[in-house]
Amino acid sequence: MTVKKSTCELCGRSPVDTTVHHLIPREEGGSHGPTAALCRTCHKQIHALYSNKELAVRFHTIQQLREDEKISKYIKWIRKQPAETILRVRKSNRQKK
């Protein structure tokens, strides 16, 4: 589900099209749990870096995501990008295995 022109709860860029991110992935039992409005690039980056199991156990809040080294470096970089830019995201080699 896409919400038009909002602020991404992870990177803070605005105005961006946002998607609903289940903080605990649906396949890990989070269908009716808390969600966050994330820009498409941040949403893709989270799923490219972490498995659903990791998201459910270690990164089930925006604050926990922001505190992780991989995401914090990414956030520092993405905040410098224009809000209307949608970037290509590739899965990390660790996630491909």
Secondary structure, 3 states (H helix, E strand, C coil): CEEEEECCCCCCCCCEEEEEEECCCHHHCCCCCCEEEEEHHHHHHHHHHCCHHHHHHCCCCHHHHHHCHHHHHHHHHHCCCCCCCCCCCCCCHHHHC
